[in-house]
């Protein structure tokens, strides 16, 4: 029988039924890895199968591999599967099967690689509804799939005979063909989805055209939104995940002909004498009433003879509102979805509208969403349905929500293709009286229909020039000053070794160097460091880190310089708390810090103190604290020793002094970059300067370190020698490390530095970037060079500036070179010469073209 074959388990395989039979009709079952962890319970696995069965279902083993890859703490399970796969791959029978295959065979490594890609997805994509959408996305049109009709029958037959299947103790011998089918399906998915970004793109239903989207995989921080609708649209455009929606809204505002205001009959402004009345609020009195003397004026008011400019409005029971229903089914994915959301936002967030709007995403059911801020729009865009149309969701909505034609208008946004389906035509006819406007969305156009007098009238046909609207404008204002230290660099960092400032939370180890917090990407030291935060306000002392209940990293510093200070900073929100320590027992003691059960503790190796989140210190007692302290520092000591004995060290250059283009090569500090290495220039070409050399100009920042005693003189000097106003100059002097000049030449900064320091202040100069004549920039950020071309079509390039080994070149999505600097599975590897031709050579040639 088909269902028995589909759910059949095998000896010496990566999964098995784990059942406990309590009675003939009662069975507790799970699917587990033999001698390993639980993969999932039957109820959960069948929820996934039923969800996928509307399209098709993959081989059962392939689905279980995907579930394992998205389970929490899946590292040991993936390793067990890898070991099993390698063992089976080396067996004679497997090699025989493999020899019968040709070019379509697979490597076990590809299967495991795709599992690790799934494991690397953001956590919210591996739980709940998004996990279901993930499985639906990756297994759509996969190899060895079972059609929807057969899938539903297999599931139904299993439910009727489940007890016999699960309770059957006869397990078939290992089957090579089944093994190949399960593992090969996932291996081929790695070709379709080679990176995390490719999966996210497919899940979020971005447009069909190949646009260079740059998805930020870190959890988005909430932005402070202006109440202005235009500011909101600008923020949608600035965020990569909402760029395609946001860039259409202003064009739709200029084209849509939908009423923006609604007045009840009693509120209609008629004008002239018809708007005069004898009742109203005093602020509505006609101004001529104040010409009467006081007695007459009061008499007119008392006798209702005074005239008011606006009629009194009778109370209304309900406010007018619009209900926007957006189709999230399969037929509305891609461009129609983008156009639907853009149209809905254009109506709901129009700067002149005063009509309240409620928005619902409709698929198999319906769900309310909001357009209050960018994050809510991102969440709304991720709501996808696997159904072909949204007829069921519309039916459910209208059955559960009575529409008042007097106080409500319903807008339906769906694709042309979906609206032509029989089920959709039936549902729109059934609820014809409830739907006021229908937006029929094509691949590049929007048709607006109004339901009126038992018929449908087309009001507008708007054609959207998507190629024009979806071309990002990268021209930056000269006044915009982007803090390069906050740029999200897609590489791991080379970090100088500091054995003193190493600490840990669980199995995650951190180091604090030059006011930056880094995470060891691998405890085997075969990878670089992930930067967690920069420009933190601590220079030295003892450090510890923990995670709060919201998942935010909390960083503690205990310093004992002239005074004892204890500080806590929230890495995500940058909220800083700092207190001077007056606790007598801590005076003049060498204190170390550590974490137990999510709480910071201090110790002098004899006594212990607990530190609360509001920096209150209290004595801690008990053997449990001492034992935890011993375990914490044993683990830390062992890690430090292993790190000190490790040979993977890189010498990187912190400070860039000069940059030029020589013979079509980039030269930095006398090192020529070629073949993924920085080598001394005389090893590569003649050291003599050439007239054709193109030199970059250093741009710097002048910073006020100490204002000295003559505050007023310093303010005057800044105002006189810059374009700053008196208020701006005073603000610079008032703040800590105020920026006097930004993006200035070094000569300009040094000249102004001498003038200001002659008034008793102290300044210093900080290099921001190096710039060529065409406007291309090279910036050194913590040892990684950022190459940004003046040509917006050339992507940014990132290169670690190391001088004793092979480095890497990378963009946000592709890389070539040393994988020490690469976070696994987040970017795609390409050949050195391919990267050179695609990215580096265009960057250099653009400079040469403008600099010649």
Residue pairs with C-beta under 8 A, 6 or more apart in sequence:
1 157
2 150
2 153
2 154
2 157
3 153
3 154
3 155
3 157
3 158
3 161
3 165
4 161
4 165
6 60
6 146
6 154
6 158
7 60
7 158
7 165
8 172
8 178
9 15
9 16
9 17
9 171
9 172
10 171
10 172
10 173
10 174
10 175
10 178
11 171
11 172
11 173
11 174
12 84
12 174
13 34
13 61
13 84
13 174
13 179
14 33
14 34
14 61
14 64
14 65
14 80
14 81
14 84
15 31
15 32
15 33
15 34
15 39
15 61
15 64
16 31
16 32
16 33
16 34
16 171
17 29
17 30
17 31
17 166
18 29
18 30
18 31
18 32
18 38
19 27
19 28
19 29
19 30
19 166
19 167
20 27
20 28
20 29
21 27
21 28
21 167
22 28
24 163
25 163
27 162
27 163
27 166
27 167
29 41
29 42
29 166
30 38
30 39
30 40
30 41
30 42
31 38
31 39
31 40
31 41
31 42
31 45
31 64
32 38
32 39
33 39
33 68
33 77
33 80
33 81
36 76
36 77
36 80
37 71
37 76
37 77
39 45
39 64
39 67
39 68
39 71
39 77
40 64
40 67
40 71
42 162
42 166
45 63
45 64
45 67
46 155
47 132
48 63
48 67
48 132
48 135
49 57
49 63
49 151
49 155
50 155
51 132
51 135
51 136
51 386
52 58
52 63
52 135
52 136
52 139
52 151
52 386
53 148
53 151
53 152
53 155
54 148
54 386
54 387
54 388
55 136
55 140
55 148
55 386
56 139
56 140
56 141
56 142
56 145
56 146
56 147
56 148
56 151
57 63
57 139
57 145
57 146
57 151
57 154
58 66
58 139
58 142
58 144
58 145
58 146
58 185
59 144
59 178
59 181
59 182
59 185
60 182
61 178
61 179
61 181
61 182
61 183
62 139
62 142
62 144
62 181
62 182
62 183
62 185
62 186
63 135
63 139
65 81
65 111
65 115
65 182
65 183
65 186
66 115
66 118
66 135
66 138
66 139
66 186
68 74
68 77
68 78
68 81
68 115
69 78
69 114
69 115
69 116
69 118
69 119
70 118
70 119
70 121
70 126
70 131
70 134
71 77
71 126
72 126
74 119
75 119
78 112
78 115
78 116
78 119
81 112
81 115
82 108
82 112
85 108
85 111
85 112
85 183
86 108
88 94
88 174
88 176
88 179
89 95
89 98
89 108
93 176
94 176
94 179
97 176
97 177
97 180
98 105
101 180
105 184
106 180
106 183
106 184
106 187
106 188
107 187
108 183
108 187
110 186
110 187
110 190
110 191
111 183
111 184
111 186
111 187
111 190
113 190
113 825
114 186
114 187
114 189
114 190
114 193
115 186
116 824
116 825
117 190
117 193
117 194
117 195
117 196
117 199
117 825
118 126
118 134
118 138
118 199
120 196
120 823
120 824
120 825
120 826
121 134
121 196
121 199
121 200
122 217
122 219
124 130
125 131
125 134
125 200
125 203
126 134
130 203
130 382
133 203
133 382
133 384
133 386
134 199
134 203
136 384
136 386
137 199
137 202
137 203
138 189
138 192
138 193
138 199
138 202
139 145
142 185
142 188
142 189
143 184
143 185
143 188
144 181
144 184
144 185
146 154
158 165
192 198
193 199
193 202
194 828
195 813
195 825
195 826
195 827
195 828
196 217
196 825
196 826
197 213
197 215
197 217
197 813
197 826
200 215
200 217
201 213
201 215
203 382
203 384
204 241
204 381
204 382
205 333
205 334
205 337
205 338
205 381
205 384
206 213
206 244
206 334
206 338
207 244
207 334
207 335
207 338
207 466
207 470
208 334
208 335
208 443
209 466
209 467
209 470
211 244
211 470
212 795
213 240
213 241
213 243
214 240
214 812
214 813
215 240
215 241
216 240
216 241
216 488
217 826
218 488
220 239
220 374
220 375
220 378
221 572
222 373
222 375
223 235
223 373
223 374
223 375
225 231
225 232
225 235
225 372
225 373
225 374
226 232
228 351
229 349
229 350
229 351
230 250
230 351
232 349
232 373
232 374
233 246
233 249
233 250
233 345
233 349
234 246
235 246
235 374
236 242
236 243
236 245
236 246
236 249
236 345
236 374
236 377
237 243
237 246
237 247
239 246
239 374
239 378
241 378
241 381
242 374
242 377
242 378
242 381
243 470
243 472
244 338
244 470
245 338
245 341
245 342
245 345
245 377
245 381
246 342
247 469
247 470
248 338
248 339
248 342
248 346
248 464
248 466
248 469
249 342
249 345
249 346
249 349
251 464
251 469
252 342
252 343
252 346
252 446
252 462
252 464
253 346
253 350
255 460
255 462
256 343
256 346
256 347
256 448
256 460
256 462
257 448
257 459
257 460
258 347
258 437
258 448
260 350
260 352
260 353
260 354
260 355
261 352
261 353
261 354
261 355
262 320
262 354
262 355
263 269
264 316
264 320
266 311
266 313
266 314
266 316
267 313
269 275
275 309
275 310
275 311
276 286
276 307
276 308
276 309
277 307
277 308
277 310
277 311
277 312
278 304
278 305
278 306
278 307
278 308
279 304
279 308
279 312
280 308
280 309
280 310
280 311
280 312
281 308
284 308
284 309
284 310
285 306
285 307
285 308
285 309
286 306
286 307
286 308
286 309
288 307
289 297
289 300
289 306
289 307
290 297
292 300
297 306
299 305
300 306
318 404
318 406
318 407
319 356
319 407
320 355
320 356
320 407
320 408
320 409
321 355
321 356
321 357
321 358
321 407
321 408
321 409
322 347
322 348
322 355
322 356
322 357
322 358
322 408
322 409
322 410
322 411
323 357
323 358
323 360
323 401
323 403
323 408
323 409
323 410
323 411
324 344
324 347
324 348
324 357
324 358
324 359
324 360
324 411
324 413
325 360
325 362
325 366
325 394
325 397
325 410
325 411
325 412
325 413
326 332
326 340
326 341
326 344
326 359
326 360
326 361
326 362
326 380
326 413
327 336
327 340
327 362
327 363
327 389
327 390
327 412
327 413
327 414
327 415
327 418
328 337
328 361
328 362
328 363
328 383
328 384
328 385
328 390
329 363
329 385
329 386
329 387
329 388
329 389
329 390
329 418
330 385
330 386
330 387
330 388
331 388
331 389
331 414
331 415
331 417
331 418
331 421
332 340
332 390
332 414
332 415
332 418
332 441
333 384
334 443
335 442
335 443
335 444
335 466
336 414
336 415
336 416
336 417
336 418
336 441
336 442
336 443
337 381
339 441
339 442
339 446
339 464
340 413
340 414
340 415
340 439
340 441
341 377
341 380
341 381
341 413
343 413
343 439
343 441
343 446
344 359
344 371
344 411
344 413
345 371
345 377
347 353
347 357
347 411
348 357
348 359
348 371
349 371
358 368
359 368
359 369
359 370
359 371
359 380
360 366
360 367
360 368
360 369
360 397
361 367
361 369
361 380
361 383
362 390
362 393
362 394
362 397
363 383
363 384
363 385
363 386
363 387
363 390
363 393
364 385
364 386
364 387
364 390
364 392
364 393
365 392
365 393
365 396
366 393
366 394
366 396
366 397
367 383
369 376
369 379
369 380
369 383
370 376
370 380
371 377
371 380
385 393
388 418
388 421
389 418
389 421
389 423
389 424
390 414
390 418
390 424
391 421
391 423
391 424
391 426
391 427
394 412
394 427
394 428
394 431
395 427
395 430
398 431
398 434
403 410
403 434
405 433
405 434
409 436
409 437
410 434
410 435
410 436
410 437
411 435
411 436
411 437
411 438
411 439
412 428
412 435
412 437
412 438
412 439
413 439
413 441
414 424
414 438
414 439
414 440
414 441
415 440
415 441
415 442
416 440
416 441
416 442
416 447
418 424
419 425
419 428
419 438
419 440
428 435
428 438
432 451
432 454
433 451
435 451
436 450
436 451
437 448
437 449
437 450
437 451
438 448
438 449
438 450
438 451
438 456
439 446
439 447
439 448
439 449
440 446
440 447
440 448
440 449
441 447
444 463
444 464
444 465
444 466
445 461
445 462
445 463
445 464
446 460
446 461
446 462
446 464
447 458
447 460
447 461
447 462
448 458
448 459
448 460
448 461
448 462
449 456
449 457
449 458
449 459
450 456
450 457
450 459
472 792
473 792
474 792
475 792
476 482
481 742
481 743
484 768
484 769
484 779
484 781
484 786
485 534
485 535
485 781
486 534
487 781
487 786
489 531
489 781
489 784
489 786
489 798
490 798
490 810
490 811
490 812
490 823
490 826
490 827
491 528
491 784
491 798
491 800
491 808
491 810
491 815
491 821
491 822
491 823
492 521
492 527
492 528
492 529
492 530
492 820
492 821
492 822
492 823
493 518
493 528
493 529
493 530
493 531
493 782
493 783
493 784
493 800
493 821
494 528
494 529
494 650
494 652
494 783
494 784
494 800
494 802
494 821
495 511
495 513
495 518
495 528
495 529
495 782
495 783
496 513
496 514
496 652
497 643
497 649
498 511
498 512
498 513
499 640
499 643
499 644
501 511
501 512
501 513
501 543
502 509
502 510
502 511
502 636
502 639
502 640
502 643
503 509
503 510
503 512
503 543
503 544
503 545
503 593
503 594
503 636
504 510
504 632
504 635
504 636
504 639
505 545
505 546
505 547
505 595
507 523
508 519
508 520
509 519
509 520
509 523
509 639
510 517
510 518
510 519
510 520
510 532
510 543
510 545
511 517
511 518
511 520
511 529
512 518
512 536
512 538
512 543
514 782
515 534
515 535
515 536
515 537
515 538
515 539
516 531
516 533
516 534
516 535
516 536
516 782
517 531
517 532
517 533
517 534
517 536
517 545
517 555
517 571
518 529
518 530
518 531
518 532
519 529
519 530
519 531
519 532
520 527
520 529
521 527
521 528
521 529
521 530
521 823
523 639
525 642
525 643
525 646
525 648
526 648
526 820
527 820
527 821
527 822
527 823
528 800
528 820
528 821
530 823
531 782
532 553
532 571
533 555
533 571
534 782
536 555
536 569
537 567
537 569
537 576
538 557
538 559
538 567
539 559
540 559
540 561
541 557
541 558
541 559
541 560
542 557
542 558
542 559
542 591
542 592
542 593
543 555
543 556
543 557
543 558
543 593
544 555
544 556
544 593
544 594
544 595
544 600
545 553
545 554
545 555
545 556
545 595
546 553
546 554
546 556
546 595
546 598
546 599
546 600
547 553
547 554
547 598
548 554
548 570
548 598
548 613
552 570
552 571
552 572
552 573
553 570
553 571
553 572
554 568
554 569
554 570
554 571
554 613
555 568
555 569
555 570
555 571
556 566
556 567
556 568
556 593
556 600
556 611
557 565
557 566
557 567
557 568
557 569
558 564
558 565
558 566
558 567
558 591
558 593
558 602
559 565
559 567
560 590
560 591
563 580
563 581
564 580
564 581
564 586
564 587
565 578
565 579
565 580
565 581
566 578
566 579
566 581
566 611
566 615
566 617
567 576
567 577
567 578
567 579
568 576
568 577
568 578
568 600
568 613
568 615
569 575
569 576
569 577
570 576
577 614
577 615
578 615
579 615
581 617
583 609
583 617
585 607
585 609
585 619
586 602
586 604
586 609
586 617
589 604
590 604
591 602
591 603
591 604
592 602
592 603
592 604
592 605
592 633
593 600
593 601
593 602
593 603
593 611
594 600
594 601
594 603
594 628
594 629
594 632
594 633
595 601
595 632
596 625
596 628
596 629
596 632
597 628
599 610
599 611
599 612
600 610
600 611
601 608
601 609
601 610
601 611
601 620
601 625
601 629
602 608
602 609
602 611
602 617
603 609
603 629
607 619
608 619
608 620
608 621
608 625
608 626
608 629
609 617
609 618
609 619
609 620
610 617
610 618
610 619
610 620
611 617
612 618
648 820
650 800
650 802
650 804
650 805
650 820
651 802
651 803
651 804
652 783
652 800
652 801
652 802
652 803
653 668
653 669
653 671
653 780
653 783
653 801
653 802
653 803
654 780
654 783
655 767
655 780
656 668
656 669
656 767
656 770
656 778
656 780
656 785
656 801
657 669
658 668
658 669
658 670
658 695
658 696
658 698
659 666
659 667
659 668
659 695
659 696
659 770
659 778
660 666
660 667
660 693
660 694
660 695
660 696
661 667
661 693
661 694
661 772
661 844
661 847
661 848
661 851
662 672
662 681
662 685
662 690
662 693
663 685
663 690
663 692
664 844
664 845
664 848
665 672
665 673
665 674
665 684
665 685
665 844
666 672
666 673
666 778
666 844
667 673
667 681
668 678
668 778
668 785
668 801
670 680
670 681
671 678
671 679
671 680
671 681
671 803
672 678
672 679
672 680
672 681
672 683
672 684
672 685
673 799
674 684
675 832
676 806
676 807
676 808
676 809
676 816
676 817
676 818
676 832
677 805
677 806
677 807
678 801
678 802
678 803
678 807
681 687
692 852
694 772
694 773
694 847
694 848
694 851
696 770
696 771
696 772
696 778
697 745
697 770
697 771
697 772
698 745
698 746
698 767
698 770
699 743
699 744
699 745
699 767
699 768
699 769
699 770
699 771
700 741
700 744
700 745
700 746
700 749
700 765
700 766
700 767
700 768
701 739
701 741
701 742
701 743
701 744
701 749
701 765
701 766
701 767
701 768
702 739
702 740
702 741
702 744
702 749
702 752
702 753
702 763
702 764
702 765
703 737
703 738
703 739
703 740
703 763
703 764
703 765
703 766
704 714
704 732
704 733
704 737
704 738
704 739
704 740
704 756
704 761
704 762
704 763
705 737
705 761
705 762
705 763
705 764
706 761
706 762
707 714
707 733
707 761
708 714
708 759
708 760
708 761
708 762
709 760
710 759
710 760
710 761
711 733
713 759
713 760
714 733
714 756
714 759
714 760
714 761
715 726
715 729
715 730
715 733
716 729
717 755
717 756
717 759
718 724
718 729
718 732
718 733
718 740
718 756
719 725
719 726
719 729
721 752
721 755
721 756
722 729
722 740
722 741
722 752
724 732
731 738
732 738
732 739
732 740
740 752
740 756
740 763
741 748
741 749
741 752
742 768
743 768
746 765
749 765
750 765
753 763
753 765
756 763
757 763
767 780
768 779
769 777
769 778
769 779
770 777
770 778
770 779
771 777
772 790
772 847
772 850
772 851
773 850
773 851
774 790
774 846
774 847
774 849
774 850
774 851
775 790
776 787
776 788
776 789
776 790
776 791
776 843
776 846
776 847
777 786
777 787
777 788
778 785
778 786
778 787
778 788
779 785
779 786
779 788
780 786
780 801
783 800
783 801
783 802
784 798
784 799
784 800
784 801
785 798
785 799
785 800
785 801
786 796
786 797
786 798
787 796
787 797
787 798
787 799
787 840
787 843
788 796
789 796
789 842
789 843
789 846
789 847
790 846
790 850
791 842
791 846
794 839
794 842
794 843
794 846
795 811
795 812
795 839
796 811
796 812
797 809
797 810
797 811
797 839
797 840
797 843
798 809
798 810
798 811
799 807
799 808
799 809
799 810
800 807
800 808
800 818
800 821
801 807
805 818
806 817
806 818
807 817
807 818
807 821
808 815
808 816
808 817
808 818
808 819
808 820
808 821
808 822
809 815
809 816
809 817
809 832
809 835
809 836
809 839
809 840
810 816
810 817
810 821
810 822
810 827
811 839
812 827
813 827
813 828
814 827
814 828
814 829
814 830
814 835
814 838
814 839
815 822
815 827
815 828
815 829
815 830
815 835
816 829
816 830
816 831
816 832
816 834
816 835
816 836
817 832
819 829
822 829
830 838
